[in-house]
Amino acid sequence: MKRVLLLVAVAILFGASGIFFGHMVAHSDEPAVITRNLTHVTIPQVKIETDVGESRAMAELPSHQSRRVKISGRDKSLWIVAKLADGRELTSEKI
C-alpha cells in the first residue's frame, strides 16, 4: 500500500514538473527585453515603447536589479523611458 502511494506521489510530481518545463520550453522563443537598473536608487517607473504603439510598464525597479518583459515577435524599433523620482524622464536611443 505504501509503495502504491509513493508511486502515485512520484507520478504526480513528475507530471507537474513535465507540464511546467513543457510550458517553459514552448515559450522560450518569444522575444523579451531585459531592463537592469545600474544606479544606486530605485527607479519609480520604466516603460518600454515601440514604434508600432506597443508599451510595457514596470513599476519600482530596485537598485542593481533586473526585470524581463516579453514583447511581440514582429519587426519594430523600441526604446526605454525611465521616469525618475525627481520627475525627469530619461529616454534611450531607438534600437
N, CA and C of each residue as an Amber inpcrd file, in Angstrom:
protein
   285
   0.8250000  -1.1900000   0.0000000   0.0000000   0.0000000   0.0000000
   0.8720000   1.2580000   0.0000000   1.9590000   1.2340000   0.8130000
   2.8540000   2.3850000   0.8790000   3.5710000   2.5930000  -0.4510000
   3.9170000   1.5020000  -1.1110000   4.5910000   1.6010000  -2.3990000
   3.6750000   2.2130000  -3.4500000   2.4220000   1.8700000  -3.4170000
   1.4610000   2.4130000  -4.3780000   1.3060000   3.9080000  -4.1530000
   1.1890000   4.3260000  -2.9030000   1.0740000   5.7550000  -2.5950000
   2.3360000   6.5080000  -3.0030000   3.4910000   5.9040000  -2.7600000
   4.7440000   6.5200000  -3.1650000   4.8150000   6.6420000  -4.6920000
   4.4000000   5.6100000  -5.3990000   4.3930000   5.6260000  -6.8520000
   3.4410000   6.7070000  -7.3840000   2.2790000   6.8380000  -6.7840000
   1.3130000   7.8540000  -7.2010000   1.8840000   9.2600000  -6.9360000
   2.5120000   9.4530000  -5.7750000   3.0980000  10.7550000  -5.4420000
   4.2120000  11.1230000  -6.4140000   5.0530000  10.1740000  -6.7530000
   6.1430000  10.4180000  -7.7030000   5.5740000  10.7210000  -9.0880000
   4.5360000  10.0120000  -9.4940000   3.9080000  10.2460000 -10.7950000
   3.3060000  11.6530000 -10.8580000   2.6670000  12.0950000  -9.7920000
   2.0960000  13.4440000  -9.7490000   3.1990000  14.4850000  -9.8060000
   4.2720000  14.2540000  -9.0820000   5.3920000  15.1910000  -9.0770000
   6.0190000  15.3120000 -10.4650000   6.2830000  14.1800000 -11.0970000
   6.8680000  14.2160000 -12.4370000   5.8980000  14.8090000 -13.4580000
   4.6220000  14.5430000 -13.3150000   3.6300000  15.1200000 -14.2280000
   3.5790000  16.6340000 -14.1110000   3.5710000  17.1420000 -12.8800000
   3.5540000  18.5930000 -12.6780000   4.8410000  19.2250000 -13.1960000
   5.9720000  18.5830000 -12.9540000   7.2470000  19.0980000 -13.4600000
   7.2670000  19.1030000 -14.9810000   6.7410000  18.0620000 -15.5830000
   6.6970000  17.9930000 -17.0440000   5.8480000  19.0920000 -17.6490000
   4.7150000  19.3930000 -17.0280000   3.8530000  20.4700000 -17.5170000
   4.5750000  21.8040000 -17.3920000   5.1990000  22.0530000 -16.2540000
   5.9120000  23.3180000 -16.0260000   7.0420000  23.5000000 -17.0310000
   7.9130000  22.5020000 -17.1660000   9.0460000  22.6200000 -18.0860000
   8.5960000  22.6210000 -19.5470000   7.5210000  21.9300000 -19.8620000
   6.9830000  21.9600000 -21.2170000   6.4920000  23.3560000 -21.5850000
   5.8380000  24.0000000 -20.6430000   5.3820000  25.3750000 -20.8700000
   6.5740000  26.3160000 -21.0580000   7.6030000  26.1400000 -20.2470000
   8.7990000  26.9880000 -20.3520000   9.4750000  26.8060000 -21.7130000
   9.6030000  25.5810000 -22.1720000  10.2570000  25.3130000 -23.4540000
   9.3990000  25.8390000 -24.6070000   8.0830000  25.6940000 -24.5030000
   7.1930000  26.1440000 -25.5730000   7.2470000  27.6520000 -25.7530000
   7.4900000  28.3870000 -24.6840000   7.5110000  29.8440000 -24.7540000
   8.9250000  30.4210000 -24.7060000   9.9290000  29.6100000 -24.8670000
  11.3080000  30.0880000 -24.7530000  11.7630000  30.9060000 -25.9560000
  11.0700000  30.7820000 -27.0930000  11.5000000  31.5120000 -28.2840000
  10.8490000  32.8850000 -28.3990000  10.0060000  33.2850000 -27.4550000
   9.3750000  34.6010000 -27.5020000  10.4070000  35.6720000 -27.1540000
  10.4390000  36.7760000 -27.9220000  11.4100000  37.8260000 -27.6270000
  11.0890000  38.5330000 -26.3140000  12.1140000  39.0320000 -25.6710000
  11.9450000  39.7220000 -24.3970000  12.9810000  40.8370000 -24.2870000
  12.6650000  41.8020000 -23.4570000  13.5850000  42.8910000 -23.1580000
  13.9490000  42.7660000 -21.6850000  15.2360000  42.7880000 -21.4030000
  15.6960000  42.7340000 -20.0140000  16.2170000  44.1160000 -19.6490000
  15.6220000  44.7000000 -18.6280000  15.9900000  46.0370000 -18.1720000
  16.7020000  45.8980000 -16.8370000  17.8750000  46.5170000 -16.7270000
  18.6480000  46.4410000 -15.4820000  18.9060000  47.8460000 -14.9670000
  18.6650000  48.0470000 -13.6820000  18.9010000  49.3220000 -13.0210000
  20.3350000  49.3110000 -12.4920000  21.2070000  50.1040000 -13.0790000
  22.6080000  50.1610000 -12.6640000  22.8800000  51.2930000 -11.6740000
  21.8390000  52.0000000 -11.2550000  22.0160000  53.1190000 -10.3280000
  21.9400000  52.6330000  -8.8880000  22.1160000  53.5650000  -7.9670000
  22.0460000  53.2450000  -6.5420000  20.6880000  53.5760000  -5.9380000
  19.7240000  53.9870000  -6.7650000  18.3840000  54.3270000  -6.2760000
  17.3370000  53.5500000  -7.0760000  16.1590000  53.4030000  -6.4900000
  15.0550000  52.7400000  -7.1660000  14.4780000  53.6660000  -8.2310000
  14.1850000  53.1270000  -9.3970000  13.5530000  53.8980000 -10.4640000
  12.0450000  53.6460000 -10.3670000  11.2540000  54.7050000 -10.1440000
   9.8160000  54.5200000  -9.9260000   9.0560000  53.9160000 -11.1070000
   9.3910000  54.3060000 -12.3380000   8.6690000  53.7700000 -13.4900000
   9.6010000  53.6320000 -14.6840000   9.5410000  52.4630000 -15.3180000
  10.3020000  52.1980000 -16.5390000   9.3100000  51.6990000 -17.5800000
   9.3290000  52.3270000 -18.7630000   8.4450000  51.9210000 -19.8550000
   9.2730000  51.4910000 -21.0490000   8.8150000  50.4510000 -21.7130000
   9.4040000  50.0100000 -22.9630000   8.3750000  50.3400000 -24.0330000
   8.7440000  51.2100000 -24.9660000   7.8240000  51.6560000 -26.0080000
   8.3440000  51.2320000 -27.3730000   7.4130000  51.0340000 -28.3130000
   7.7840000  50.6370000 -29.6700000   7.1900000  51.6040000 -30.6790000
   7.7110000  51.5380000 -31.9010000   7.1950000  52.4050000 -32.9550000
   5.8600000  51.9310000 -33.5120000   5.3810000  50.7630000 -33.1020000
   4.0730000  50.2730000 -33.5480000   2.9990000  50.4840000 -32.4810000
   3.3240000  51.2590000 -31.4420000   2.3370000  51.6040000 -30.4250000
   2.2890000  50.6890000 -29.2100000   3.1140000  49.6760000 -29.1740000
   3.1670000  48.8040000 -28.0030000   3.8560000  49.5170000 -26.8600000
   3.4310000  49.2420000 -25.6390000   4.0740000  49.8260000 -24.4740000
   3.9440000  48.8660000 -23.3050000   5.0210000  48.6520000 -22.5990000
   5.0180000  47.8180000 -21.4000000   5.6190000  48.6500000 -20.2720000
   5.0070000  48.6190000 -19.1100000   5.4880000  49.4230000 -17.9810000
   5.8900000  48.5300000 -16.8200000   6.9040000  48.9700000 -16.1080000
   7.3530000  48.3070000 -14.8890000   7.4080000  49.3640000 -13.7920000
   6.9220000  49.0230000 -12.6210000   6.9480000  49.9570000 -11.5060000
   8.0190000  49.5390000 -10.5040000   8.6720000  50.5350000  -9.9370000
   9.6280000  50.3230000  -8.8450000  10.7180000  49.3030000  -9.1990000
  11.6080000  49.6820000 -10.0760000  12.7550000  48.8290000 -10.4170000
  13.8630000  49.1070000  -9.4060000  14.1180000  48.1750000  -8.4800000
  15.0940000  48.4080000  -7.4100000  16.5260000  48.5420000  -7.9380000
  17.3580000  49.1470000  -7.1180000  18.7590000  49.3410000  -7.4290000
  19.4470000  48.0040000  -7.6880000  20.2270000  47.9540000  -8.7650000
  21.0230000  46.7760000  -9.1500000  20.1740000  45.5150000  -9.3370000
  18.9330000  45.6980000  -9.7900000  18.0530000  44.5720000 -10.0950000
  17.6950000  44.6240000 -11.5710000  17.2010000  43.5160000 -12.1040000
  16.7700000  43.4880000 -13.4950000  15.3920000  42.8450000 -13.5780000
  14.6800000  43.1990000 -14.6280000  13.3670000  42.6180000 -14.8960000
  13.2860000  42.2660000 -16.3680000  12.5110000  41.2410000 -16.6590000
  12.3430000  40.7480000 -18.0320000  10.8960000  40.9590000 -18.4460000
  10.6940000  41.5150000 -19.6380000   9.3550000  41.7770000 -20.1600000
   9.2600000  41.1700000 -21.5530000   8.2380000  40.3610000 -21.7930000
   8.0320000  39.7720000 -23.1150000   7.3820000  40.7950000 -24.0340000
   7.7790000  40.7550000 -25.2970000   7.2060000  41.6220000 -26.3170000
   6.8110000  40.7680000 -27.5140000   5.9900000  41.3270000 -28.3960000
   5.5690000  40.5660000 -29.5760000   6.7530000  40.3780000 -30.5240000
   6.6660000  39.3860000 -31.3970000   7.7990000  38.9980000 -32.2140000
   7.9650000  39.6840000 -33.5450000   7.1000000  40.6130000 -33.9040000
   7.2550000  41.2420000 -35.2290000   8.3570000  42.2970000 -35.2030000
   8.8320000  42.6910000 -36.3950000   9.9040000  43.6880000 -36.5010000
   9.4240000  45.0500000 -36.0310000  10.2550000  45.7180000 -35.2410000
   9.9130000  47.0370000 -34.7320000  11.1380000  47.6760000 -34.1010000
  11.0580000  48.9770000 -33.9090000  12.0670000  49.7000000 -33.1280000
  11.5380000  49.8300000 -31.7090000  12.4340000  49.8390000 -30.7470000
  11.9920000  50.0510000 -29.3750000  12.9720000  50.9260000 -28.6340000
  12.4840000  51.5260000 -27.5630000  13.3050000  52.3740000 -26.7060000
  12.7580000  52.2970000 -25.2910000  13.5760000  52.7000000 -24.3490000
  13.2170000  52.6290000 -22.9290000  13.1240000  54.0360000 -22.3780000
  12.0550000  54.2880000 -21.6240000  11.8440000  55.5770000 -20.9820000
  11.8050000  55.3310000 -19.4750000  12.7050000  55.9860000 -18.7400000
  12.7490000  55.8560000 -17.2820000  12.2840000  57.1700000 -16.6620000
  11.2570000  57.0930000 -15.8300000  10.7830000  58.2760000 -15.1230000
  11.3720000  58.2260000 -13.7170000  12.2020000  59.2180000 -13.3920000
  12.9140000  59.2430000 -12.1200000  12.0610000  59.8620000 -11.0260000
  12.5030000  59.7020000  -9.7870000  11.7590000  60.1990000  -8.6290000
  11.6250000  61.7190000  -8.6420000  12.5860000  62.4280000  -9.2280000
  12.5210000  63.8910000  -9.2580000  11.6870000  64.4130000 -10.4330000
  11.0400000  63.5170000 -11.2030000  10.1640000  63.9240000 -12.2880000
  10.8060000  63.9220000 -13.6620000  12.1250000  63.7980000 -13.7400000
  12.7990000  63.7730000 -15.0460000  12.5140000  62.4610000 -15.7640000
  12.5250000  62.5410000 -17.1000000  12.3980000  61.3460000 -17.9220000
  13.6530000  61.1710000 -18.7440000  14.2350000  59.9990000 -18.6820000
  15.4120000  59.6740000 -19.4830000  14.9870000  58.6750000 -20.5590000
  15.3590000  58.9590000 -21.7970000  14.9580000  58.1120000 -22.9150000
  16.2000000  57.5540000 -23.6020000  16.1830000  56.2510000 -23.8660000
  17.3040000  55.6310000 -24.5750000  17.1670000  55.9050000 -26.0590000
  18.2050000  55.5730000 -26.8170000  18.0900000  55.6910000 -28.2610000
  17.2930000  54.5020000 -28.7870000  16.7240000  54.6530000 -29.9590000
  15.9190000  53.5770000 -30.5610000  16.8350000  52.4640000 -31.0550000
  16.4100000  51.2450000 -30.7910000  17.1590000  50.0850000 -31.2750000
  16.2380000  49.1950000 -32.0720000
